[in-house]
Amino acid sequence: MPDADILSVLEADLLKLPLVKINGRIVQVVGLVAESQGPDVRVGDLCRICFRDGLHDLDAEVVGFRGERVLLMPLGDLREVGPGSDVVSTDRPLGVAVGEGLLGRILDGLGEPIDDKGPLAATGFYPLHAEPPHPLRRQMVDTPLSVGVRVIDGLLTLGTGQRIGIFAGSGVGKSTLLGMMARYTTADVNVISLVGERGREVREFIERDLGEDGLKRSVLVIATSDQPPLIRLKAAQTATAVAEFFRDEGKNVLLMMDSVTRVARAQREVGLAVGEPPATRGYTPSVFEMLPQLLERAGAGERGSITGIYTVLVEGDDMNEPVADTVRGILDGHIVLSRKIAARNFYPSVSVLESVSRVMPAVVSPEHMAAAGRVRDLLATFAESEDLINIGAYKSGANPRVDWALRHLESVRSFMLQKVHESSSLEETITRLEALAPEDS
């Protein structure tokens, strides 16, 4: 047989042989990062670190490279990882199982059930990283979405497919407000992500704030504060991926994330661990790259929508700190909760004059907009003269606008005050709002 024919036969036989995957091996562990020599992977790939006992292993994500070494961020505890541990590539990025069976379920940061209700009845698989909808193919935001809270439905009306932030310090009622909206909203599905919460507060939110009725049409994704930073970061992406599945099914989804500040802090920890330089107030550049990529995934799609409500935990009640300032510039409005109002035992503690819904003019009637404008005018007029009124220096008749504000102030406050288990439909809210503070009285 000629040499050329022999080579052709050998080449054909070689192509039939099964490929052998070359594993990597751990060479160093520093802080939150494990470094390995190999395998052949890309940023975002999921790898498996095999322990020496051969009985169990640990998932890790490729977060970068340093020279010839692969930087791995574990999705669990690194304590049992040692030099020489095998690293096996799964040849795929992280994803989450999706399906209608997710409703009423409670998941961890990676989309695994933690509610002791058995395995998920999944029908598909969505990647945790996805591109936002094409900007020219998004539906217009032109339909109001009721959340059952009068001060928001009446004065800061949300649109279906809007993204808005709730800005507040700690302990002013963010979780309670989210629970009210989840119970009373007219959205088809709620997807709620609790990132970096205290373990004690998780069950309280589910049983006290959300309730059984709210849970039935909700999917919860939870990563408590003791979880590794990558798990906390993935919880936000998992919740967004679940919301994208229901949106692609044509549903109107209400995505609530508490809080985006803790997501940013988790990204900061990941960035610092792989050697990123700290920038503004210690936040790394990847934080300000990640935030728009995450938040832009919400909004109206080609069919269905994701209305995003993101809480922002402002440090020291500073509304201009880096994360708050960045998020406010990305979203379509902001709701500010005031510690001063909460201290008066007034809930929801929304500071209407500091809040705005940028899509409200496009989703409400002119009569509704005019009534909301009158209430804002009344609150602003009273705020300007509040100190004089409180010390008794203001005399009735000195200013007709102040007299008008004082005449209707209690009815406006009664409208804004709402008990936790009190629901209000959008129609009822608009009717009450339009009867408030008439100009001709």
C-alpha positions in Angstrom: 0.0 0.0 0.0 1.5 3.4 -0.9 2.6 5.6 1.9 -0.1 8.3 1.1 -2.9 5.7 1.4 -1.4 4.4 4.8 -1.4 8.0 6.1 -5.0 8.5 5.0 -6.1 5.3 6.8 -4.3 6.4 9.9 -5.8 9.8 9.8 -9.3 8.4 9.4 -8.7 6.0 12.4 -7.4 8.9 14.5 -10.5 11.0 13.9 -12.7 8.1 15.1 -10.9 7.9 18.5 -12.7 9.6 21.4 -11.2 12.9 22.5 -9.5 13.0 25.9 -10.3 16.1 28.0 -7.2 17.6 29.7 -8.0 18.7 33.2 -6.4 21.5 35.1 -5.0 21.4 38.6 -5.1 23.8 41.6 -1.7 25.5 42.2 -2.7 28.2 44.6 -5.5 29.5 46.8 -5.4 33.2 47.9 -8.4 34.6 49.8 -11.6 34.1 47.7 -9.8 32.9 44.5 -8.3 29.6 43.5 -5.7 29.6 40.8 -5.2 26.6 38.5 -2.9 25.5 35.7 -5.5 24.8 32.9 -7.9 23.7 31.7 -8.8 25.4 28.4 -11.7 27.7 29.4 -13.1 31.1 28.9 -14.3 33.8 31.3 -17.8 32.8 32.6 -17.3 29.1 32.1 -18.4 26.7 34.9 -15.7 24.4 36.3 -15.7 21.6 38.8 -13.0 21.3 41.4 -12.6 17.7 42.5 -11.6 17.0 46.1 -8.9 14.5 47.0 -11.4 12.0 48.6 -13.1 11.7 45.2 -16.5 11.7 46.9 -17.6 15.2 46.2 -16.6 18.3 44.4 -17.1 22.1 44.2 -18.4 24.3 41.4 -16.4 27.4 40.5 -16.7 30.1 37.8 -13.9 31.4 35.7 -13.5 35.1 36.6 -10.2 35.9 34.9 -6.7 35.0 34.1 -3.3 35.8 35.5 -0.5 34.9 33.2 -1.0 31.3 32.3 -3.2 30.6 35.3 -7.0 30.4 35.5 -8.7 32.4 38.3 -11.6 30.5 39.7 -14.2 32.0 42.1 -15.9 29.1 44.1 -19.6 28.7 44.5 -19.1 27.3 47.9 -16.5 26.8 50.6 -12.8 26.6 49.6 -11.6 25.0 52.9 -11.2 21.5 51.5 -9.4 22.5 48.3 -5.7 21.6 48.2 -2.8 21.8 45.8 -3.2 19.4 43.0 -6.9 19.2 43.1 -8.3 18.5 39.6 -10.2 21.2 37.8 -12.6 19.9 35.1 -14.3 22.2 32.6 -18.1 21.7 32.1 -17.8 23.6 28.7 -20.9 25.7 29.6 -21.7 28.8 31.6 -24.0 28.9 34.5 -27.8 28.8 33.9 -31.1 28.2 35.6 -33.9 25.7 35.1 -37.1 27.4 34.2 -40.8 26.6 33.7 -44.3 27.3 35.0 -43.5 25.0 37.9 -41.3 27.7 39.4 -44.4 29.6 40.7 -44.6 29.4 44.5 -41.1 28.1 44.8 -38.1 29.4 46.8 -34.7 29.1 45.2 -31.1 29.7 46.3 -28.7 32.0 44.4 -28.0 29.4 41.7 -31.6 28.4 41.1 -31.7 25.3 43.2 -34.9 24.8 45.4 -34.5 25.3 49.1 -38.1 25.0 50.2 -38.3 21.2 50.7 -41.0 20.8 48.0 -39.1 18.4 45.9 -37.3 19.0 42.5 -38.3 21.7 40.1 -40.7 20.9 37.3 -38.5 22.6 34.7 -39.2 22.7 31.0 -36.2 24.7 29.8 -32.8 26.3 30.7 -31.9 30.0 30.6 -28.4 31.4 30.9 -27.6 33.7 33.8 -26.0 36.2 31.4 -28.2 37.5 28.6 -28.4 40.5 26.3 -31.0 43.2 27.0 -33.9 43.5 24.5 -33.0 45.4 21.4 -33.7 49.1 22.0 -35.7 49.5 18.8 -37.8 46.4 19.4 -39.0 47.2 22.9 -42.6 48.0 23.3 -43.5 51.5 24.4 -44.3 52.0 28.1 -47.9 53.3 27.8 -50.0 51.3 30.3 -50.2 51.9 34.0 -49.3 49.0 36.4 -51.1 49.1 39.8 -49.2 48.0 42.8 -52.0 48.5 45.3 -50.2 51.3 47.2 -52.1 54.6 47.0 -49.2 57.0 47.3 -47.4 55.2 44.4 -50.4 54.5 42.2 -51.7 58.0 42.7 -48.7 60.3 42.8 -45.8 58.1 41.3 -47.7 55.9 38.9 -45.7 53.1 37.4 -45.9 51.9 33.8 -45.8 48.3 32.6 -42.2 47.7 31.7 -40.8 50.6 33.7 -37.7 50.3 36.0 -37.7 52.3 39.2 -35.6 52.4 42.3 -36.6 52.6 46.0 -33.9 54.6 47.7 -33.7 54.5 51.5 -31.5 53.9 54.5 -31.9 50.9 56.7 -35.0 50.4 58.8 -37.5 52.7 57.0 -39.8 50.1 55.5 -38.4 48.9 52.2 -39.1 45.2 52.7 -42.6 45.9 54.0 -43.4 48.1 51.0 -42.1 45.4 48.6 -44.3 42.8 50.3 -47.4 45.1 49.9 -46.6 45.6 46.2 -46.1 41.8 45.7 -49.5 41.0 47.2 -51.6 43.7 45.6 -50.0 44.2 42.1 -51.9 43.5 38.9 -48.8 41.9 37.3 -49.1 38.3 36.2 -46.0 37.0 38.0 -43.7 38.3 40.8 -40.0 37.4 40.8 -38.4 38.5 44.1 -34.7 38.4 44.8 -33.4 38.9 48.3 -29.7 39.5 48.1 -27.5 39.8 51.2 -30.4 39.8 53.6 -30.0 38.6 57.2 -31.1 35.0 57.6 -33.7 36.0 60.2 -35.4 38.4 57.8 -36.0 35.9 55.0 -38.7 33.9 56.7 -40.2 37.1 58.1 -40.5 38.5 54.7 -42.0 35.3 53.2 -44.6 34.7 56.0 -45.3 38.2 57.3 -44.8 40.6 54.4 -45.4 38.5 51.3 -48.0 36.1 52.7 -49.5 32.9 51.3 -51.4 34.6 48.6 -48.4 36.6 47.4 -46.2 33.5 47.4 -48.6 31.5 45.1 -47.8 33.7 42.1 -44.2 34.5 43.0 -40.7 33.0 42.6 -38.2 33.9 45.3 -34.5 33.8 44.8 -32.5 34.1 48.0 -28.8 34.6 48.9 -28.2 35.5 52.5 -25.3 37.7 53.7 -23.2 34.7 54.8 -23.1 33.3 51.2 -19.9 33.8 49.1 -19.9 37.0 47.1 -20.3 35.2 43.8 -23.5 33.4 45.0 -24.9 36.8 46.0 -24.1 38.2 42.6 -25.5 35.2 40.8 -28.8 35.5 42.8 -29.5 38.8 41.0 -28.7 37.3 37.6 -30.8 34.1 38.4 -33.8 36.2 39.3 -33.5 38.3 36.2 -33.2 35.1 34.0 -36.3 33.7 35.6 -38.1 37.0 34.9 -36.9 36.8 31.3 -38.4 33.4 30.9 -41.9 34.5 32.0 -41.5 37.7 29.9 -40.8 35.6 26.8 -43.9 33.6 27.6 -45.9 36.9 27.1 -46.5 37.7 30.7 -46.2 41.0 32.5 -43.6 40.3 35.3 -42.9 42.4 38.4 -39.2 41.9 39.2 -38.3 43.1 42.7 -34.7 43.1 43.9 -33.6 43.9 47.5 -31.1 45.2 47.2 -29.0 46.3 44.2 -26.5 47.9 46.6 -25.6 44.5 48.0 -25.3 43.2 44.5 -22.8 46.0 43.8 -20.9 45.1 47.0 -20.7 41.5 45.9 -19.3 42.5 42.6 -16.8 44.8 44.4 -15.6 41.8 46.5 -15.2 39.7 43.3 -13.3 42.5 41.5 -10.9 43.2 44.4 -10.2 39.4 44.8 -9.0 39.1 41.2 -6.9 42.2 41.4 -9.0 45.1 40.1 -7.9 48.5 41.5 -10.5 50.2 43.8 -12.0 53.4 42.3 -14.8 55.5 43.8 -15.2 54.8 47.5 -13.6 51.4 47.0 -15.9 50.2 44.3 -14.1 48.7 41.3 -14.7 49.6 37.7 -16.5 46.3 37.0 -19.2 47.4 39.4 -20.2 50.4 37.2 -20.0 48.1 34.1 -22.1 45.4 35.7 -25.0 47.7 36.9 -26.3 48.8 33.5 -25.8 45.3 32.1 -28.0 43.9 34.8 -30.7 46.7 35.0 -31.1 47.1 31.3 -32.3 43.5 31.0 -35.6 44.5 32.7 -38.1 46.6 30.9 -40.6 46.0 28.0 -39.7 43.3 25.5 -41.0 42.4 22.1 -43.8 40.4 23.9 -44.3 40.6 27.6 -42.6 42.9 30.0 -40.5 43.1 33.1 -41.3 45.9 35.5 -38.3 46.3 37.6 -38.3 47.6 41.2 -34.9 47.8 42.8 -34.2 48.9 46.3 -31.0 50.9 46.9 -29.6 50.9 50.4 -28.0 54.3 50.6 -25.1 54.6 53.0 -25.7 57.1 55.8 -28.8 58.3 54.0 -26.5 59.9 51.3 -28.6 59.9 48.1 -25.5 60.9 46.1 -23.2 58.0 47.1 -21.7 56.2 44.0 -24.1 53.2 43.7 -27.2 55.3 44.3 -26.1 58.0 41.9 -25.3 55.4 39.2 -28.5 53.5 39.6 -30.6 56.7 39.6 -29.1 57.6 36.2 -30.0 54.2 34.7 -33.5 53.7 36.0 -36.8 55.4 34.9 -37.5 57.0 38.2 -36.9 56.8 41.9 -39.0 56.5 45.1 -37.3 58.0 48.2 -38.3 56.7 51.6 -37.7 59.2 54.4 -36.4 58.4 57.8 -37.9 61.6 59.1 -41.4 60.5 57.9 -40.9 57.0 59.2 -40.0 58.4 62.6 -43.5 59.9 62.8 -44.9 56.4 62.4 -46.2 57.3 59.0 -46.1 54.5 56.4 -45.4 54.1 53.6 -42.7 56.7 54.4 -42.5 58.0 50.8 -41.1 61.4 50.3 -43.2 62.5 47.4 -41.4 65.7 46.7 -38.1 63.9 46.4 -39.5 61.1 44.2 -40.4 60.9 40.5 -41.8 58.4 38.0 -40.4 59.4 34.6 -43.1 57.5 32.7 -46.1 58.8 34.6 -47.1 61.5 32.1 -47.3 58.8 29.4 -49.5 56.3 31.3 -52.1 58.5 33.1 -55.0 60.7 32.1 -54.7 64.5 32.1 -57.1 64.7 35.0 -55.0 62.2 37.0 -51.9 64.2 36.2 -53.5 67.5 37.2 -54.8 66.0 40.5 -51.3 64.6 41.3 -49.8 68.1 40.5 -52.2 69.7 43.0 -51.2 67.4 45.8 -47.5 68.0 45.0 -48.1 71.7 45.1 -49.9 71.4 48.4 -47.1 69.4 50.0 -44.4 71.8 48.6 -46.3 74.8 49.9 -46.7 73.3 53.4 -43.0 72.2 53.5 -41.9 75.8 52.8 -43.9 77.2 55.7 -43.7 74.2 58.1 -41.2 75.7 60.5 -43.3 78.9 60.9 -46.5 76.9 61.4 -44.9 74.7 64.0 -43.6 77.5 66.1 -46.9 79.4 65.8 -45.4 82.3 63.8 -47.8 81.9 60.9 -51.1 83.8 61.1 -54.1 82.6 59.1 -54.8 84.9 56.1 -51.2 85.9 55.6 -50.8 83.7 52.5 -53.8 82.3 50.6 -51.7 79.3 49.3 -50.6 78.3 52.8 -54.2 78.6 54.0 -55.3 76.4 51.1 -52.6 73.8 51.9 -53.5 73.7 55.6 -57.2 73.3 54.8 -56.6 70.1 52.8 -53.4 68.8 54.5 -55.1 66.2 56.7 -57.2 64.7 53.8 -54.0 64.4 51.7 -52.2 62.7 54.6 -55.1 60.3 55.1 -54.9 59.4 51.4 -51.1 58.7 51.6 -51.3 56.8 54.9 -52.0 53.1 54.3 -52.0 50.0 56.5 -49.8 47.0 55.5 -52.8 44.7 54.9 -55.0 47.4 53.2 -55.3 47.1 49.4 -56.4 49.9 47.1 -57.3 49.4 43.4 -56.1 51.9 40.8 -59.6 53.1 40.1 -60.3 53.7 43.8 -57.0 55.5 44.2 -57.7 57.8 41.2 -61.2 58.6 42.4 -59.9 59.6 45.8 -57.0 61.5 44.4 -59.1 63.6 42.1 -61.3 64.7 45.0 -58.3 65.9 47.0 -57.3 69.6 47.3 -59.6 71.3 44.8 -58.2 74.7 43.7 -61.5 76.5 43.9 -62.2 75.8 47.6 
